[in-house]
Amino acid sequence: MSAVTELSIVLQHDIDEQYQYQPGEIIRGTIYVTLAKPTAIREITVKVYSEGNVSWKGPDEQVYQAQEVYVDSSKAIVDTTYDIEPLQLPQGRHDFPMDYILPENVPSSYIGKYGNVTYTMKATVVGANSRDTAISSEPFLVLRRQHIPVLAQQPLSMTASRRMLCSCSFGKLDIRVTLDRGGGVPGEDVFLQAELKNQSGHTVTAMQASLIMTTVFRAQSRSTEFRQVVSKKRDEMDVSRGEGRRWTHVRLPLPPYVPESKLEFCDIIELDYVFQFRVEMTGGSEVRLEAPFWVGAQPQGLEVPNNEQAGRRIHKGWTVRGSQALLFPDGGPGDGENGAGDSGGQQPHVEHDYDEGWGITLVPELRNASEVVTNPLYQHQQNHVTKGARDIPEELLENTKL
């Protein structure tokens, strides 16, 4: 029976189910090992792995598959493989803090019909006795800081006028739809106005506004597409000839966990969003209006703050925190004689790659330790009161006479 009774990974944001890490952000956590008795440990390793997978069956019954690996990095927190004596740990619970810096060039997490992008952290304990071995894994989510283009922050308008034949006479159906903007952040609401004028012989039976996610999966020089509605507002009613229907300030929510448009840095999955307004009529006929819609994980102004002192480049993922100063060859921060804190330091700024693993005693932070890191997906949920801000009017759906 193994002496390791529990092995778990607790990330800093495990208690915050809404949190998604950003590329370039430091993931902090603790490896917990519980031993039933004093045990000799040879090795404790942590591995971060991310991959994208695509698989579907074509009309010819052939299966098309593709895979991409975005992160495959591991580090030994405890390593006595080449030592004479293993690490002796007493009975009880032991914790091993760890940090990992996500690379910048990784895609957002995604789960779809024919493919996915996943992130997993795995911890492995290897005892001197082969029975004292345990493995545990913990998934986590990643969301890119994708800016919404300026044009997508402007109002979006669509109009249509259709001549329709009914009972040997022509009539006309006029549709006008306006969105308050052509893009949004997951978890927010998009507001729309719509007006329908029915001068045709058909009866309108329903109006529906939808956000549709279109995903293209690629594998083996082939591709397949899948469309799914991620949000909709449906209004079922009868609008006869000479009548109309008006929507005023109708809310269309963006789901909080959809990835950003394009799914950057993933070559086998591509995402696009479409806003669709559909009018259904008797006899099975319908009129559709569609326009591209941009989903961004972070609008302008929510970037990771710059830290000039800690602005040195970090490529290798494994880092640790400490209290001692680093000595930089160029006389940078931490050099007590000619460092950045010394008025006499005139050395130019030199970028370094910190790739020596756990041997470093201090790592430059991407964020200030005192700074509150808030998931940009949920900025809208903060109850800030702006002076002079007007109340959002209630949505209204009503019939009108022409």
Disulfide bonds with the S-S distance in Angstrom:
none
